[in-house]
Amino acid sequence: MVVLEGTGNIVTGGKLVDEKRNNANNLGGSSITGGNSQAVVKGDMLIVPANTPHQVIPTGGAPIVLMTLHVPHPPMNWPPAN
C-alpha cells in the first residue's frame, strides 16, 4: 500500500480480535493484538505479506488515503510451457 494523503499507524502481524470471515478470501476483526505498529506519512510504501493481519489507524485528525494493490499468487502451472 502507498500513503497518498494523511498520516497514520499501520499495525501488522499479531492476532485478530473477534475474528470473522468477511468473504472467501478475507478475515476481519475489531482490532489486532500483539502486532507491530509503524507510523506512516504521505509517500510511504508498505508491503503486507499474504495472510498477515493488518490494520490502518488514522492519526493527525484527518483521514488517511491509501492506494492498495492485491497481487494473488499465480497458479501452480504458471507460466505455461511453450
N, CA, C and O atoms as a GROMACS GRO file, in nm:
protein
  328
    1MET      N    1   0.084  -0.117   0.000
    1MET     CA    2   0.000   0.000   0.000
    1MET      C    3   0.089   0.123   0.000
    1MET      O    4   0.202   0.120   0.049
    2VAL      N    5   0.037   0.232  -0.056
    2VAL     CA    6   0.108   0.359  -0.062
    2VAL      C    7   0.022   0.465   0.004
    2VAL      O    8  -0.098   0.474  -0.024
    3VAL      N    9   0.080   0.545   0.092
    3VAL     CA   10   0.008   0.653   0.158
    3VAL      C   11   0.004   0.773   0.064
    3VAL      O   12   0.108   0.832   0.033
    4LEU      N   13  -0.115   0.809   0.018
    4LEU     CA   14  -0.132   0.921  -0.074
    4LEU      C   15  -0.155   1.053   0.000
    4LEU      O   16  -0.108   1.158  -0.044
    5GLU      N   17  -0.226   1.047   0.111
    5GLU     CA   18  -0.255   1.166   0.192
    5GLU      C   19  -0.268   1.125   0.338
    5GLU      O   20  -0.309   1.013   0.368
    6GLY      N   21  -0.234   1.216   0.427
    6GLY     CA   22  -0.256   1.194   0.569
    6GLY      C   23  -0.144   1.119   0.638
    6GLY      O   24  -0.039   1.091   0.580
    7THR      N   25  -0.169   1.088   0.764
    7THR     CA   26  -0.074   1.014   0.848
    7THR      C   27  -0.150   0.907   0.923
    7THR      O   28  -0.272   0.915   0.939
    8GLY      N   29  -0.076   0.808   0.970
    8GLY     CA   30  -0.142   0.704   1.047
    8GLY      C   31  -0.042   0.604   1.100
    8GLY      O   32   0.080   0.620   1.087
    9ASN      N   33  -0.096   0.502   1.159
    9ASN     CA   34  -0.018   0.388   1.205
    9ASN      C   35  -0.072   0.264   1.134
    9ASN      O   36  -0.193   0.246   1.125
   10ILE      N   37   0.018   0.181   1.085
   10ILE     CA   38  -0.020   0.055   1.024
   10ILE      C   39   0.028  -0.055   1.118
   10ILE      O   40   0.147  -0.065   1.148
   11VAL      N   41  -0.064  -0.137   1.165
   11VAL     CA   42  -0.032  -0.248   1.254
   11VAL      C   43  -0.031  -0.374   1.168
   11VAL      O   44  -0.127  -0.402   1.096
   12THR      N   45   0.078  -0.452   1.176
   12THR     CA   46   0.088  -0.577   1.102
   12THR      C   47   0.128  -0.689   1.196
   12THR      O   48   0.191  -0.667   1.299
   13GLY      N   49   0.088  -0.811   1.159
   13GLY     CA   50   0.119  -0.927   1.241
   13GLY      C   51   0.023  -0.940   1.357
   13GLY      O   52  -0.083  -0.878   1.357
   14GLY      N   53   0.059  -1.018   1.454
   14GLY     CA   54  -0.027  -1.038   1.570
   14GLY      C   55  -0.146  -1.126   1.538
   14GLY      O   56  -0.142  -1.209   1.448
   15LYS      N   57  -0.253  -1.106   1.615
   15LYS     CA   58  -0.373  -1.188   1.602
   15LYS      C   59  -0.496  -1.098   1.598
   15LYS      O   60  -0.507  -1.001   1.672
   16LEU      N   61  -0.590  -1.135   1.509
   16LEU     CA   62  -0.716  -1.061   1.501
   16LEU      C   63  -0.798  -1.082   1.627
   16LEU      O   64  -0.806  -1.193   1.679
   17VAL      N   65  -0.860  -0.975   1.676
   17VAL     CA   66  -0.953  -0.981   1.789
   17VAL      C   67  -1.094  -0.991   1.731
   17VAL      O   68  -1.127  -0.919   1.637
   18ASP      N   69  -1.177  -1.079   1.786
   18ASP     CA   70  -1.315  -1.100   1.737
   18ASP      C   71  -1.313  -1.137   1.588
   18ASP      O   72  -1.388  -1.081   1.508
   19GLU      N   73  -1.227  -1.231   1.553
   19GLU     CA   74  -1.208  -1.271   1.413
   19GLU      C   75  -1.339  -1.320   1.351
   19GLU      O   76  -1.416  -1.393   1.413
   20LYS      N   77  -1.363  -1.278   1.226
   20LYS     CA   78  -1.478  -1.326   1.149
   20LYS      C   79  -1.440  -1.328   1.001
   20LYS      O   80  -1.354  -1.252   0.957
   21ARG      N   81  -1.503  -1.416   0.926
   21ARG     CA   82  -1.477  -1.426   0.783
   21ARG      C   83  -1.562  -1.323   0.710
   21ARG      O   84  -1.685  -1.324   0.721
   22ASN      N   85  -1.496  -1.231   0.635
   22ASN     CA   86  -1.567  -1.129   0.558
   22ASN      C   87  -1.614  -1.184   0.423
   22ASN      O   88  -1.723  -1.151   0.377
   23ASN      N   89  -1.532  -1.267   0.362
   23ASN     CA   90  -1.564  -1.333   0.235
   23ASN      C   91  -1.472  -1.454   0.222
   23ASN      O   92  -1.399  -1.486   0.315
   24ALA      N   93  -1.476  -1.520   0.107
   24ALA     CA   94  -1.399  -1.644   0.090
   24ALA      C   95  -1.249  -1.624   0.108
   24ALA      O   96  -1.178  -1.719   0.143
   25ASN      N   97  -1.199  -1.503   0.085
   25ASN     CA   98  -1.055  -1.479   0.089
   25ASN      C   99  -1.007  -1.393   0.204
   25ASN      O  100  -0.886  -1.380   0.224
   26ASN      N  101  -1.098  -1.333   0.283
   26ASN     CA  102  -1.055  -1.235   0.383
   26ASN      C  103  -1.119  -1.258   0.518
   26ASN      O  104  -1.237  -1.289   0.530
   27LEU      N  105  -1.035  -1.242   0.621
   27LEU     CA  106  -1.082  -1.240   0.759
   27LEU      C  107  -1.080  -1.097   0.808
   27LEU      O  108  -1.001  -1.016   0.758
   28GLY      N  109  -1.163  -1.064   0.905
   28GLY     CA  110  -1.164  -0.932   0.965
   28GLY      C  111  -1.174  -0.946   1.116
   28GLY      O  112  -1.192  -1.055   1.168
   29GLY      N  113  -1.161  -0.834   1.184
   29GLY     CA  114  -1.172  -0.834   1.329
   29GLY      C  115  -1.187  -0.691   1.379
   29GLY      O  116  -1.175  -0.596   1.302
   30SER      N  117  -1.212  -0.678   1.508
   30SER     CA  118  -1.230  -0.544   1.566
   30SER      C  119  -1.097  -0.472   1.588
   30SER      O  120  -1.093  -0.349   1.592
   31SER      N  121  -0.988  -0.548   1.603
   31SER     CA  122  -0.855  -0.491   1.622
   31SER      C  123  -0.753  -0.603   1.609
   31SER      O  124  -0.787  -0.717   1.575
   32ILE      N  125  -0.628  -0.570   1.636
   32ILE     CA  126  -0.519  -0.666   1.635
   32ILE      C  127  -0.447  -0.660   1.769
   32ILE      O  128  -0.422  -0.551   1.821
   33THR      N  129  -0.416  -0.775   1.824
   33THR     CA  130  -0.338  -0.779   1.947
   33THR      C  131  -0.201  -0.840   1.916
   33THR      O  132  -0.191  -0.937   1.841
   34GLY      N  133  -0.097  -0.782   1.974
   34GLY     CA  134   0.037  -0.836   1.958
   34GLY      C  135   0.104  -0.804   1.826
   34GLY      O  136   0.204  -0.866   1.791
   35GLY      N  137   0.050  -0.708   1.749
   35GLY     CA  138   0.111  -0.672   1.621
   35GLY      C  139   0.219  -0.567   1.638
   35GLY      O  140   0.243  -0.517   1.748
   36ASN      N  141   0.284  -0.535   1.527
   36ASN     CA  142   0.387  -0.429   1.524
   36ASN      C  143   0.328  -0.306   1.459
   36ASN      O  144   0.272  -0.315   1.350
   37SER      N  145   0.340  -0.191   1.524
   37SER     CA  146   0.286  -0.066   1.474
   37SER      C  147   0.396   0.017   1.409
   37SER      O  148   0.504   0.034   1.466
   38GLN      N  149   0.367   0.068   1.291
   38GLN     CA  150   0.462   0.152   1.216
   38GLN      C  151   0.394   0.282   1.178
   38GLN      O  152   0.289   0.280   1.114
   39ALA      N  153   0.452   0.396   1.217
   39ALA     CA  154   0.398   0.526   1.177
   39ALA      C  155   0.424   0.546   1.028
   39ALA      O  156   0.534   0.518   0.980
   40VAL      N  157   0.324   0.596   0.955
   40VAL     CA  158   0.339   0.622   0.811
   40VAL      C  159   0.290   0.762   0.779
   40VAL      O  160   0.202   0.816   0.845
   41VAL      N  161   0.350   0.821   0.674
   41VAL     CA  162   0.314   0.954   0.626
   41VAL      C  163   0.304   0.950   0.474
   41VAL      O  164   0.340   0.850   0.411
   42LYS      N  165   0.255   1.057   0.417
   42LYS     CA  166   0.241   1.067   0.272
   42LYS      C  167   0.372   1.027   0.203
   42LYS      O  168   0.480   1.075   0.238
   43GLY      N  169   0.359   0.938   0.103
   43GLY     CA  170   0.475   0.893   0.027
   43GLY      C  171   0.532   0.760   0.073
   43GLY      O  172   0.608   0.696   0.000
   44ASP      N  173   0.495   0.716   0.194
   44ASP     CA  174   0.546   0.587   0.243
   44ASP      C  175   0.479   0.472   0.170
   44ASP      O  176   0.364   0.482   0.127
   45MET      N  177   0.554   0.362   0.155
   45MET     CA  178   0.502   0.242   0.092
   45MET      C  179   0.526   0.125   0.186
   45MET      O  180   0.631   0.116   0.250
   46LEU      N  181   0.430   0.035   0.192
   46LEU     CA  182   0.439  -0.080   0.282
   46LEU      C  183   0.387  -0.202   0.208
   46LEU      O  184   0.281  -0.198   0.145
   47ILE      N  185   0.461  -0.313   0.217
   47ILE     CA  186   0.417  -0.440   0.160
   47ILE      C  187   0.375  -0.529   0.275
   47ILE      O  188   0.451  -0.552   0.369
   48VAL      N  189   0.253  -0.579   0.268
   48VAL     CA  190   0.200  -0.669   0.369
   48VAL      C  191   0.195  -0.808   0.308
   48VAL      O  192   0.120  -0.831   0.213
   49PRO      N  193   0.273  -0.903   0.361
   49PRO     CA  194   0.273  -1.039   0.306
   49PRO      C  195   0.135  -1.104   0.315
   49PRO      O  196   0.053  -1.067   0.400
   50ALA      N  197   0.111  -1.200   0.228
   50ALA     CA  198  -0.015  -1.274   0.228
   50ALA      C  199  -0.041  -1.334   0.366
   50ALA      O  200   0.050  -1.378   0.435
   51ASN      N  201  -0.168  -1.336   0.403
   51ASN     CA  202  -0.215  -1.396   0.529
   51ASN      C  203  -0.161  -1.328   0.653
   51ASN      O  204  -0.155  -1.390   0.760
   52THR      N  205  -0.121  -1.202   0.642
   52THR     CA  206  -0.072  -1.125   0.757
   52THR      C  207  -0.181  -1.029   0.801
   52THR      O  208  -0.226  -0.946   0.722
   53PRO      N  209  -0.226  -1.037   0.928
   53PRO     CA  210  -0.324  -0.939   0.975
   53PRO      C  211  -0.266  -0.798   0.962
   53PRO      O  212  -0.147  -0.776   0.986
   54HIS      N  213  -0.351  -0.702   0.925
   54HIS     CA  214  -0.306  -0.563   0.915
   54HIS      C  215  -0.423  -0.469   0.942
   54HIS      O  216  -0.538  -0.500   0.910
   55GLN      N  217  -0.392  -0.354   1.002
   55GLN     CA  218  -0.492  -0.256   1.042
   55GLN      C  219  -0.436  -0.117   1.019
   55GLN      O  220  -0.319  -0.090   1.049
   56VAL      N  221  -0.520  -0.028   0.966
   56VAL     CA  222  -0.481   0.111   0.942
   56VAL      C  223  -0.550   0.198   1.046
   56VAL      O  224  -0.672   0.191   1.061
   57ILE      N  225  -0.472   0.279   1.118
   57ILE     CA  226  -0.526   0.368   1.220
   57ILE      C  227  -0.488   0.510   1.183
   57ILE      O  228  -0.371   0.547   1.195
   58PRO      N  229  -0.585   0.593   1.138
   58PRO     CA  230  -0.553   0.733   1.104
   58PRO      C  231  -0.507   0.810   1.227
   58PRO      O  232  -0.554   0.786   1.338
   59THR      N  233  -0.414   0.904   1.207
   59THR     CA  234  -0.370   0.995   1.313
   59THR      C  235  -0.370   1.136   1.256
   59THR      O  236  -0.392   1.154   1.136
   60GLY      N  237  -0.348   1.234   1.338
   60GLY     CA  238  -0.338   1.371   1.288
   60GLY      C  239  -0.472   1.440   1.266
   60GLY      O  240  -0.475   1.550   1.212
   61GLY      N  241  -0.583   1.377   1.306
   61GLY     CA  242  -0.712   1.442   1.296
   61GLY      C  243  -0.772   1.449   1.157
   61GLY      O  244  -0.869   1.522   1.136
   62ALA      N  245  -0.718   1.376   1.061
   62ALA     CA  246  -0.771   1.377   0.925
   62ALA      C  247  -0.768   1.234   0.871
   62ALA      O  248  -0.695   1.149   0.923
   63PRO      N  249  -0.846   1.208   0.767
   63PRO     CA  250  -0.842   1.073   0.708
   63PRO      C  251  -0.706   1.042   0.648
   63PRO      O  252  -0.630   1.132   0.612
   64ILE      N  253  -0.676   0.914   0.638
   64ILE     CA  254  -0.557   0.870   0.566
   64ILE      C  255  -0.607   0.807   0.435
   64ILE      O  256  -0.702   0.729   0.436
   65VAL      N  257  -0.544   0.843   0.325
   65VAL     CA  258  -0.583   0.793   0.193
   65VAL      C  259  -0.472   0.700   0.145
   65VAL      O  260  -0.356   0.740   0.135
   66LEU      N  261  -0.510   0.575   0.116
   66LEU     CA  262  -0.415   0.474   0.074
   66LEU      C  263  -0.447   0.423  -0.066
   66LEU      O  264  -0.564   0.418  -0.105
   67MET      N  265  -0.344   0.387  -0.140
   67MET     CA  266  -0.363   0.312  -0.263
   67MET      C  267  -0.317   0.170  -0.232
   67MET      O  268  -0.203   0.149  -0.189
   68THR      N  269  -0.405   0.074  -0.254
   68THR     CA  270  -0.371  -0.064  -0.224
   68THR      C  271  -0.376  -0.147  -0.352
   68THR      O  272  -0.447  -0.114  -0.447
   69LEU      N  273  -0.299  -0.253  -0.352
   69LEU     CA  274  -0.292  -0.344  -0.465
   69LEU      C  275  -0.282  -0.485  -0.411
   69LEU      O  276  -0.193  -0.516  -0.332
   70HIS      N  277  -0.373  -0.571  -0.454
   70HIS     CA  278  -0.369  -0.711  -0.413
   70HIS      C  279  -0.317  -0.792  -0.530
   70HIS      O  280  -0.374  -0.791  -0.639
   71VAL      N  281  -0.208  -0.862  -0.507
   71VAL     CA  282  -0.146  -0.944  -0.612
   71VAL      C  283  -0.156  -1.089  -0.568
   71VAL      O  284  -0.080  -1.133  -0.482
   72PRO      N  285  -0.249  -1.165  -0.628
   72PRO     CA  286  -0.263  -1.305  -0.588
   72PRO      C  287  -0.147  -1.389  -0.640
   72PRO      O  288  -0.081  -1.354  -0.738
   73HIS      N  289  -0.124  -1.501  -0.574
   73HIS     CA  290  -0.021  -1.594  -0.620
   73HIS      C  291  -0.065  -1.653  -0.754
   73HIS      O  292  -0.183  -1.680  -0.772
   74PRO      N  293   0.028  -1.672  -0.849
   74PRO     CA  294  -0.009  -1.735  -0.976
   74PRO      C  295  -0.042  -1.883  -0.955
   74PRO      O  296   0.001  -1.943  -0.856
   75PRO      N  297  -0.117  -1.942  -1.047
   75PRO     CA  298  -0.148  -2.085  -1.036
   75PRO      C  299  -0.020  -2.169  -1.040
   75PRO      O  300   0.084  -2.123  -1.087
   76MET      N  301  -0.030  -2.290  -0.993
   76MET     CA  302   0.086  -2.381  -0.986
   76MET      C  303   0.152  -2.403  -1.122
   76MET      O  304   0.273  -2.420  -1.128
   77ASN      N  305   0.075  -2.404  -1.230
   77ASN     CA  306   0.128  -2.433  -1.362
   77ASN      C  307   0.162  -2.306  -1.441
   77ASN      O  308   0.162  -2.308  -1.564
   78TRP      N  309   0.190  -2.196  -1.371
   78TRP     CA  310   0.223  -2.070  -1.438
   78TRP      C  311   0.372  -2.048  -1.431
   78TRP      O  312   0.428  -2.073  -1.324
   79PRO      N  313   0.441  -2.005  -1.532
   79PRO     CA  314   0.388  -1.978  -1.667
   79PRO      C  315   0.368  -2.109  -1.745
   79PRO      O  316   0.434  -2.209  -1.717
   80PRO      N  317   0.277  -2.105  -1.842
   80PRO     CA  318   0.256  -2.226  -1.921
   80PRO      C  319   0.380  -2.262  -2.003
   80PRO      O  320   0.456  -2.175  -2.045
   81ALA      N  321   0.399  -2.390  -2.024
   81ALA     CA  322   0.512  -2.438  -2.104
   81ALA      C  323   0.492  -2.398  -2.249
   81ALA      O  324   0.379  -2.396  -2.298
   82ASN      N  325   0.600  -2.366  -2.317
   82ASN     CA  326   0.590  -2.327  -2.460
   82ASN      C  327   0.576  -2.446  -2.549
   82ASN      O  328   0.567  -2.432  -2.671
   0.00000   0.00000   0.00000
